[in-house]
């Protein structure tokens, strides 16, 4: 994936089992939990490139959120703040070779960032 590619879609849900059945049936996604990511069932889209996950709905996270790959989360978050956005979740580790963060743009949209390799 390259800088700027949408790599992942997170869908907040209240009932994980129901959502797994629903999205699996509607889109044909094989939604499964992976070791180390319990409670975060994921799928890969038919294009073999993008994918996503179902995640617990919580305050401040009630709408689907796209995750965009960047070369550097630190640089992207600095640019976000410079241009009037807000960092809502600072850079955090996913694995020893990957990280993520979340920002809110000036219009209130929540966007995730991904850096690294999975």
NUMAR-223178 format. One record per residue: residue number from 0; x, y, z of N, C-alpha, C in turn; residue in three letters. Coordinates in steps of 0.05 Angstrom, whole numbers, plus 5000, padded with zeros to 4 digits. Example, Ala and Ser with C-alpha at 12.3 -4.5 7.8 and 13.67 -1.06 7.14 Angstrom:
REM NUMAR-223178
<r n="0" n_u="5264" n_v="4886" n_w="5156" ca_u="5246" ca_v="4910" ca_w="5156" c_u="5264" c_v="4934" c_w="5156" res="ALA"/>
<r n="1" n_u="5257" n_v="4955" n_w="5142" ca_u="5273" ca_v="4979" ca_w="5143" c_u="5258" c_v="5001" c_w="5157" res="SER"/>
***
This chain:
REM NUMAR-223178
<r n="0" n_u="5017" n_v="4977" n_w="5000" ca_u="5000" ca_v="5000" ca_w="5000" c_u="5018" c_v="5025" c_w="5000" res="UNK"/>
<r n="1" n_u="5007" n_v="5046" n_w="4990" ca_u="5022" ca_v="5071" ca_w="4988" c_u="5010" c_v="5093" c_w="5005" res="UNK"/>
<r n="2" n_u="5026" n_v="5113" n_w="5010" ca_u="5016" ca_v="5136" ca_w="5025" c_u="4991" c_v="5147" c_w="5013" res="UNK"/>
<r n="3" n_u="4970" n_v="5149" n_w="5029" ca_u="4944" ca_v="5159" ca_w="5020" c_u="4924" c_v="5138" c_w="5013" res="UNK"/>
<r n="4" n_u="4932" n_v="5113" n_w="5011" ca_u="4912" ca_v="5091" ca_w="5005" c_u="4894" c_v="5086" c_w="5029" res="UNK"/>
<r n="5" n_u="4868" n_v="5082" n_w="5024" ca_u="4850" ca_v="5073" ca_w="5045" c_u="4854" c_v="5044" c_w="5049" res="UNK"/>
<r n="6" n_u="4862" n_v="5036" n_w="5073" ca_u="4870" ca_v="5008" ca_w="5077" c_u="4851" c_v="4992" c_w="5095" res="UNK"/>
<r n="7" n_u="4833" n_v="5006" n_w="5109" ca_u="4818" ca_v="4992" ca_w="5129" c_u="4792" c_v="5008" c_w="5135" res="UNK"/>
<r n="8" n_u="4771" n_v="4995" n_w="5143" ca_u="4746" ca_v="5008" ca_w="5150" c_u="4738" c_v="4996" c_w="5177" res="UNK"/>
<r n="9" n_u="4734" n_v="5012" n_w="5197" ca_u="4724" ca_v="5003" ca_w="5223" c_u="4694" c_v="5010" c_w="5225" res="UNK"/>
<r n="10" n_u="4679" n_v="4990" n_w="5233" ca_u="4650" ca_v="4994" ca_w="5236" c_u="4643" c_v="4989" c_w="5265" res="UNK"/>
<r n="11" n_u="4634" n_v="5010" n_w="5279" ca_u="4626" ca_v="5006" ca_w="5307" c_u="4599" c_v="4993" c_w="5310" res="UNK"/>
<r n="12" n_u="4597" n_v="4972" n_w="5327" ca_u="4572" ca_v="4957" ca_w="5330" c_u="4567" c_v="4952" c_w="5359" res="UNK"/>
<r n="13" n_u="4541" n_v="4947" n_w="5365" ca_u="4534" ca_v="4941" ca_w="5393" c_u="4532" c_v="4911" c_w="5398" res="UNK"/>
<r n="14" n_u="4527" n_v="4895" n_w="5377" ca_u="4524" ca_v="4866" ca_w="5380" c_u="4542" c_v="4853" c_w="5359" res="UNK"/>
<r n="15" n_u="4566" n_v="4844" n_w="5368" ca_u="4586" ca_v="4833" ca_w="5350" c_u="4576" c_v="4809" c_w="5334" res="UNK"/>
<r n="16" n_u="4562" n_v="4791" n_w="5347" ca_u="4553" ca_v="4766" ca_w="5333" c_u="4533" c_v="4774" c_w="5312" res="UNK"/>
<r n="17" n_u="4514" n_v="4791" n_w="5318" ca_u="4494" ca_v="4799" ca_w="5299" c_u="4507" c_v="4814" c_w="5276" res="UNK"/>
<r n="18" n_u="4526" n_v="4832" n_w="5281" ca_u="4539" ca_v="4847" ca_w="5260" c_u="4556" c_v="4828" c_w="5243" res="UNK"/>
<r n="19" n_u="4568" n_v="4808" n_w="5254" ca_u="4584" ca_v="4789" ca_w="5239" c_u="4566" c_v="4775" c_w="5219" res="UNK"/>
<r n="20" n_u="4543" n_v="4765" n_w="5229" ca_u="4524" ca_v="4752" ca_w="5211" c_u="4514" c_v="4771" c_w="5189" res="UNK"/>
<r n="21" n_u="4507" n_v="4795" n_w="5197" ca_u="4496" ca_v="4815" ca_w="5178" c_u="4515" c_v="4821" c_w="5156" res="UNK"/>
<r n="22" n_u="4539" n_v="4831" n_w="5163" ca_u="4559" ca_v="4839" ca_w="5143" c_u="4569" c_v="4816" c_w="5127" res="UNK"/>
<r n="23" n_u="4572" n_v="4792" n_w="5140" ca_u="4580" ca_v="4769" ca_w="5125" c_u="4560" c_v="4761" c_w="5103" res="UNK"/>
<r n="24" n_u="4534" n_v="4763" n_w="5110" ca_u="4513" ca_v="4756" ca_w="5091" c_u="4510" c_v="4777" c_w="5069" res="UNK"/>
<r n="25" n_u="4511" n_v="4802" n_w="5076" ca_u="4507" ca_v="4824" ca_w="5057" c_u="4530" c_v="4825" c_w="5037" res="UNK"/>
<r n="26" n_u="4555" n_v="4823" n_w="5046" ca_u="4578" ca_v="4828" ca_w="5028" c_u="4594" c_v="4802" c_w="5023" res="UNK"/>
<r n="27" n_u="4587" n_v="4780" n_w="5036" ca_u="4603" ca_v="4756" ca_w="5031" c_u="4630" c_v="4756" c_w="5046" res="UNK"/>
<r n="28" n_u="4633" n_v="4774" n_w="5065" ca_u="4659" ca_v="4775" ca_w="5079" c_u="4661" c_v="4752" c_w="5098" res="UNK"/>
<r n="29" n_u="4685" n_v="4741" n_w="5100" ca_u="4692" ca_v="4720" ca_w="5120" c_u="4703" c_v="4735" c_w="5144" res="UNK"/>
<r n="30" n_u="4687" n_v="4740" n_w="5164" ca_u="4695" ca_v="4756" ca_w="5187" c_u="4704" c_v="4738" c_w="5209" res="UNK"/>
<r n="31" n_u="4729" n_v="4740" n_w="5217" ca_u="4740" ca_v="4723" ca_w="5238" c_u="4758" c_v="4739" c_w="5257" res="UNK"/>
<r n="32" n_u="4761" n_v="4728" n_w="5281" ca_u="4780" ca_v="4740" ca_w="5300" c_u="4807" c_v="4726" c_w="5296" res="UNK"/>
<r n="33" n_u="4828" n_v="4742" n_w="5298" ca_u="4855" ca_v="4731" ca_w="5295" c_u="4868" c_v="4731" c_w="5323" res="UNK"/>
<r n="34" n_u="4886" n_v="4713" n_w="5327" ca_u="4901" ca_v="4711" ca_w="5352" c_u="4915" c_v="4738" c_w="5357" res="UNK"/>
<r n="35" n_u="4912" n_v="4748" n_w="5381" ca_u="4923" ca_v="4774" ca_w="5388" c_u="4904" c_v="4798" c_w="5383" res="UNK"/>
<r n="36" n_u="4882" n_v="4792" n_w="5368" ca_u="4863" ca_v="4814" ca_w="5362" c_u="4835" c_v="4805" c_w="5370" res="UNK"/>
<r n="37" n_u="4833" n_v="4791" n_w="5393" ca_u="4807" ca_v="4782" ca_w="5403" c_u="4789" c_v="4806" c_w="5407" res="UNK"/>
<r n="38" n_u="4763" n_v="4803" n_w="5401" ca_u="4744" ca_v="4824" ca_w="5404" c_u="4745" c_v="4845" c_w="5381" res="UNK"/>
<r n="39" n_u="4760" n_v="4839" n_w="5361" ca_u="4764" ca_v="4857" ca_w="5338" c_u="4763" c_v="4840" c_w="5312" res="UNK"/>
<r n="40" n_u="4739" n_v="4828" n_w="5307" ca_u="4737" ca_v="4810" ca_w="5283" c_u="4742" c_v="4825" c_w="5257" res="UNK"/>
<r n="41" n_u="4759" n_v="4814" n_w="5240" ca_u="4767" ca_v="4828" ca_w="5215" c_u="4759" c_v="4812" c_w="5191" res="UNK"/>
<r n="42" n_u="4759" n_v="4826" n_w="5168" ca_u="4755" ca_v="4813" ca_w="5142" c_u="4774" c_v="4826" c_w="5122" res="UNK"/>
<r n="43" n_u="4778" n_v="4812" n_w="5100" ca_u="4793" ca_v="4824" ca_w="5077" c_u="4773" c_v="4825" c_w="5054" res="UNK"/>
<r n="44" n_u="4773" n_v="4848" n_w="5041" ca_u="4755" ca_v="4853" ca_w="5018" c_u="4762" c_v="4834" c_w="4995" res="UNK"/>
<r n="45" n_u="4743" n_v="4829" n_w="4977" ca_u="4749" ca_v="4812" ca_w="4954" c_u="4773" c_v="4822" c_w="4937" res="UNK"/>
<r n="46" n_u="4780" n_v="4848" n_w="4938" ca_u="4802" ca_v="4857" ca_w="4922" c_u="4829" c_v="4848" c_w="4933" res="UNK"/>
<r n="47" n_u="4828" n_v="4836" n_w="4957" ca_u="4853" ca_v="4825" ca_w="4969" c_u="4871" c_v="4847" c_w="4980" res="UNK"/>
<r n="48" n_u="4863" n_v="4872" n_w="4979" ca_u="4880" ca_v="4894" ca_w="4988" c_u="4869" c_v="4907" c_w="5013" res="UNK"/>
<r n="49" n_u="4844" n_v="4917" n_w="5011" ca_u="4832" ca_v="4930" ca_w="5034" c_u="4817" c_v="4911" c_w="5051" res="UNK"/>
<r n="50" n_u="4808" n_v="4920" n_w="5073" ca_u="4792" ca_v="4904" ca_w="5092" c_u="4782" c_v="4921" c_w="5114" res="UNK"/>
<r n="51" n_u="4776" n_v="4908" n_w="5136" ca_u="4765" ca_v="4923" ca_w="5159" c_u="4760" c_v="4906" c_w="5183" res="UNK"/>
<r n="52" n_u="4745" n_v="4918" n_w="5201" ca_u="4740" ca_v="4904" ca_w="5226" c_u="4714" c_v="4915" c_w="5238" res="UNK"/>
<r n="53" n_u="4701" n_v="4898" n_w="5254" ca_u="4679" ca_v="4906" ca_w="5271" c_u="4691" c_v="4913" c_w="5298" res="UNK"/>
<r n="54" n_u="4682" n_v="4934" n_w="5310" ca_u="4693" ca_v="4942" ca_w="5336" c_u="4671" c_v="4952" c_w="5354" res="UNK"/>
<r n="55" n_u="4675" n_v="4952" n_w="5379" ca_u="4655" ca_v="4960" ca_w="5398" c_u="4648" c_v="4990" c_w="5395" res="UNK"/>
<r n="56" n_u="4622" n_v="4995" n_w="5394" ca_u="4612" ca_v="5023" ca_w="5393" c_u="4618" c_v="5035" c_w="5420" res="UNK"/>
<r n="57" n_u="4627" n_v="5060" n_w="5420" ca_u="4632" ca_v="5074" ca_w="5445" c_u="4628" c_v="5104" c_w="5442" res="UNK"/>
<r n="58" n_u="4627" n_v="5118" n_w="5464" ca_u="4624" ca_v="5148" ca_w="5462" c_u="4645" c_v="5159" c_w="5444" res="UNK"/>
<r n="59" n_u="4637" n_v="5175" n_w="5425" ca_u="4656" ca_v="5188" ca_w="5407" c_u="4663" c_v="5170" c_w="5383" res="UNK"/>
<r n="60" n_u="4653" n_v="5146" n_w="5382" ca_u="4658" ca_v="5128" ca_w="5359" c_u="4632" c_v="5114" c_w="5352" res="UNK"/>
<r n="61" n_u="4616" n_v="5128" n_w="5336" ca_u="4589" ca_v="5117" ca_w="5330" c_u="4584" c_v="5114" c_w="5300" res="UNK"/>
<r n="62" n_u="4603" n_v="5123" n_w="5284" ca_u="4600" ca_v="5121" ca_w="5255" c_u="4625" c_v="5106" c_w="5243" res="UNK"/>
<r n="63" n_u="4622" n_v="5093" n_w="5220" ca_u="4645" ca_v="5080" ca_w="5208" c_u="4668" c_v="5099" c_w="5204" res="UNK"/>
<r n="64" n_u="4692" n_v="5089" n_w="5207" ca_u="4717" ca_v="5105" ca_w="5205" c_u="4736" c_v="5092" c_w="5185" res="UNK"/>
<r n="65" n_u="4743" n_v="5107" n_w="5164" ca_u="4764" ca_v="5098" ca_w="5145" c_u="4791" c_v="5101" c_w="5158" res="UNK"/>
<r n="66" n_u="4809" n_v="5083" n_w="5151" ca_u="4837" ca_v="5085" ca_w="5160" c_u="4854" c_v="5087" c_w="5135" res="UNK"/>
<r n="67" n_u="4872" n_v="5107" n_w="5135" ca_u="4888" ca_v="5114" ca_w="5112" c_u="4917" c_v="5109" c_w="5119" res="UNK"/>
<r n="68" n_u="4931" n_v="5096" n_w="5101" ca_u="4960" ca_v="5091" ca_w="5105" c_u="4976" c_v="5116" c_w="5099" res="UNK"/>
<r n="69" n_u="4996" n_v="5120" n_w="5116" ca_u="5014" ca_v="5143" ca_w="5112" c_u="5043" c_v="5133" c_w="5116" res="UNK"/>
<r n="70" n_u="5062" n_v="5149" n_w="5104" ca_u="5090" ca_v="5142" ca_w="5108" c_u="5099" c_v="5147" c_w="5136" res="UNK"/>
<r n="71" n_u="5088" n_v="5168" n_w="5149" ca_u="5096" ca_v="5176" ca_w="5176" c_u="5071" c_v="5187" c_w="5191" res="UNK"/>
<r n="72" n_u="5062" n_v="5173" n_w="5212" ca_u="5040" ca_v="5184" ca_w="5228" c_u="5048" c_v="5210" c_w="5241" res="UNK"/>
<r n="73" n_u="5073" n_v="5211" n_w="5251" ca_u="5082" ca_v="5235" ca_w="5264" c_u="5080" c_v="5260" c_w="5246" res="UNK"/>
<r n="74" n_u="5089" n_v="5257" n_w="5221" ca_u="5087" ca_v="5279" ca_w="5202" c_u="5059" c_v="5285" c_w="5194" res="UNK"/>
<r n="75" n_u="5042" n_v="5264" n_w="5191" ca_u="5014" ca_v="5269" ca_w="5183" c_u="4999" c_v="5283" c_w="5206" res="UNK"/>
<r n="76" n_u="5004" n_v="5275" n_w="5231" ca_u="4990" ca_v="5288" ca_w="5253" c_u="4999" c_v="5317" c_w="5257" res="UNK"/>
<r n="77" n_u="5024" n_v="5322" n_w="5252" ca_u="5034" ca_v="5350" ca_w="5253" c_u="5020" c_v="5367" c_w="5232" res="UNK"/>
<r n="78" n_u="5017" n_v="5356" n_w="5208" ca_u="5003" ca_v="5370" ca_w="5186" c_u="4973" c_v="5374" c_w="5192" res="UNK"/>
<r n="79" n_u="4961" n_v="5353" n_w="5204" ca_u="4933" ca_v="5355" ca_w="5213" c_u="4929" c_v="5379" c_w="5231" res="UNK"/>
<r n="80" n_u="4946" n_v="5381" n_w="5252" ca_u="4943" ca_v="5403" ca_w="5271" c_u="4950" c_v="5430" c_w="5258" res="UNK"/>
<r n="81" n_u="4970" n_v="5431" n_w="5241" ca_u="4977" ca_v="5455" ca_w="5227" c_u="4953" c_v="5466" c_w="5210" res="UNK"/>
<r n="82" n_u="4937" n_v="5448" n_w="5200" ca_u="4915" ca_v="5455" ca_w="5182" c_u="4888" c_v="5457" c_w="5196" res="UNK"/>
<r n="83" n_u="4888" n_v="5456" n_w="5223" ca_u="4863" ca_v="5460" ca_w="5237" c_u="4849" c_v="5435" c_w="5247" res="UNK"/>
<r n="84" n_u="4861" n_v="5412" n_w="5243" ca_u="4849" ca_v="5387" ca_w="5253" c_u="4858" c_v="5382" c_w="5281" res="UNK"/>
<r n="85" n_u="4847" n_v="5361" n_w="5294" ca_u="4853" ca_v="5354" ca_w="5321" c_u="4861" c_v="5325" c_w="5323" res="UNK"/>
<r n="86" n_u="4882" n_v="5320" n_w="5338" ca_u="4890" ca_v="5292" ca_w="5343" c_u="4871" c_v="5282" c_w="5365" res="UNK"/>
<r n="87" n_u="4856" n_v="5261" n_w="5359" ca_u="4837" ca_v="5250" ca_w="5379" c_u="4847" c_v="5225" c_w="5392" res="UNK"/>
<r n="88" n_u="4865" n_v="5211" n_w="5379" ca_u="4879" ca_v="5187" ca_w="5390" c_u="4907" c_v="5188" c_w="5381" res="UNK"/>
<r n="89" n_u="4927" n_v="5193" n_w="5399" ca_u="4955" ca_v="5195" ca_w="5391" c_u="4965" c_v="5169" c_w="5380" res="UNK"/>
<r n="90" n_u="4988" n_v="5170" n_w="5367" ca_u="5001" ca_v="5146" ca_w="5356" c_u="5003" c_v="5124" c_w="5376" res="UNK"/>
<r n="91" n_u="4994" n_v="5100" n_w="5369" ca_u="4996" ca_v="5077" ca_w="5387" c_u="5005" c_v="5053" c_w="5371" res="UNK"/>
<r n="92" n_u="5018" n_v="5035" n_w="5385" ca_u="5029" ca_v="5011" ca_w="5372" c_u="5007" c_v="4990" c_w="5367" res="UNK"/>
<r n="93" n_u="5008" n_v="4978" n_w="5343" ca_u="4991" ca_v="4955" ca_w="5337" c_u="5009" c_v="4930" c_w="5340" res="UNK"/>
<r n="94" n_u="5033" n_v="4932" n_w="5328" ca_u="5053" ca_v="4910" ca_w="5330" c_u="5080" c_v="4924" c_w="5330" res="UNK"/>
<r n="95" n_u="5102" n_v="4909" n_w="5333" ca_u="5128" ca_v="4922" ca_w="5333" c_u="5134" c_v="4936" c_w="5306" res="UNK"/>
<r n="96" n_u="5119" n_v="4930" n_w="5285" ca_u="5125" ca_v="4943" ca_w="5259" c_u="5101" c_v="4959" c_w="5248" res="UNK"/>
<r n="97" n_u="5081" n_v="4965" n_w="5265" ca_u="5058" ca_v="4980" ca_w="5256" c_u="5046" c_v="4997" c_w="5278" res="UNK"/>
<r n="98" n_u="5034" n_v="5020" n_w="5270" ca_u="5023" ca_v="5039" ca_w="5289" c_u="4997" c_v="5050" c_w="5277" res="UNK"/>
<r n="99" n_u="4981" n_v="5063" n_w="5294" ca_u="4957" ca_v="5076" ca_w="5285" c_u="4952" c_v="5101" c_w="5302" res="UNK"/>
<r n="100" n_u="4934" n_v="5118" n_w="5292" ca_u="4926" ca_v="5142" ca_w="5306" c_u="4899" c_v="5151" c_w="5294" res="UNK"/>
<r n="101" n_u="4886" n_v="5169" n_w="5307" ca_u="4860" ca_v="5180" ca_w="5297" c_u="4861" c_v="5210" c_w="5300" res="UNK"/>
<r n="102" n_u="4850" n_v="5223" n_w="5279" ca_u="4847" ca_v="5252" ca_w="5281" c_u="4818" c_v="5260" c_w="5272" res="UNK"/>
<r n="103" n_u="4811" n_v="5284" n_w="5279" ca_u="4785" ca_v="5295" ca_w="5271" c_u="4792" c_v="5319" c_w="5253" res="UNK"/>
<r n="104" n_u="4780" n_v="5320" n_w="5229" ca_u="4785" ca_v="5342" ca_w="5211" c_u="4769" c_v="5367" c_w="5219" res="UNK"/>
<r n="105" n_u="4774" n_v="5390" n_w="5206" ca_u="4759" ca_v="5414" ca_w="5214" c_u="4729" c_v="5412" c_w="5212" res="UNK"/>
<r n="106" n_u="4718" n_v="5393" n_w="5196" ca_u="4689" ca_v="5389" ca_w="5194" c_u="4678" c_v="5369" c_w="5214" res="UNK"/>
<r n="107" n_u="4695" n_v="5357" n_w="5231" ca_u="4686" ca_v="5338" ca_w="5251" c_u="4687" c_v="5309" c_w="5242" res="UNK"/>
<r n="108" n_u="4699" n_v="5303" n_w="5219" ca_u="4701" ca_v="5275" ca_w="5210" c_u="4724" c_v="5261" c_w="5224" res="UNK"/>
<r n="109" n_u="4719" n_v="5237" n_w="5233" ca_u="4740" ca_v="5221" ca_w="5246" c_u="4754" c_v="5203" c_w="5226" res="UNK"/>
<r n="110" n_u="4780" n_v="5205" n_w="5224" ca_u="4796" ca_v="5190" ca_w="5205" c_u="4819" c_v="5176" c_w="5219" res="UNK"/>
<r n="111" n_u="4823" n_v="5150" n_w="5213" ca_u="4845" ca_v="5135" ca_w="5225" c_u="4869" c_v="5136" c_w="5206" res="UNK"/>
<r n="112" n_u="4893" n_v="5134" n_w="5218" ca_u="4918" ca_v="5132" ca_w="5204" c_u="4932" c_v="5106" c_w="5210" res="UNK"/>
<r n="113" n_u="4946" n_v="5095" n_w="5190" ca_u="4961" ca_v="5070" ca_w="5194" c_u="4989" c_v="5074" c_w="5182" res="UNK"/>
<r n="114" n_u="5009" n_v="5065" n_w="5197" ca_u="5037" ca_v="5065" ca_w="5187" c_u="5049" c_v="5038" c_w="5193" res="UNK"/>
<r n="115" n_u="5063" n_v="5027" n_w="5173" ca_u="5077" ca_v="5002" ca_w="5179" c_u="5069" c_v="4979" c_w="5162" res="UNK"/>
<r n="116" n_u="5074" n_v="4955" n_w="5173" ca_u="5069" ca_v="4930" ca_w="5159" c_u="5053" c_v="4912" c_w="5178" res="UNK"/>
<r n="117" n_u="5035" n_v="4897" n_w="5167" ca_u="5020" ca_v="4878" ca_w="5184" c_u="5029" c_v="4850" c_w="5179" res="UNK"/>
***
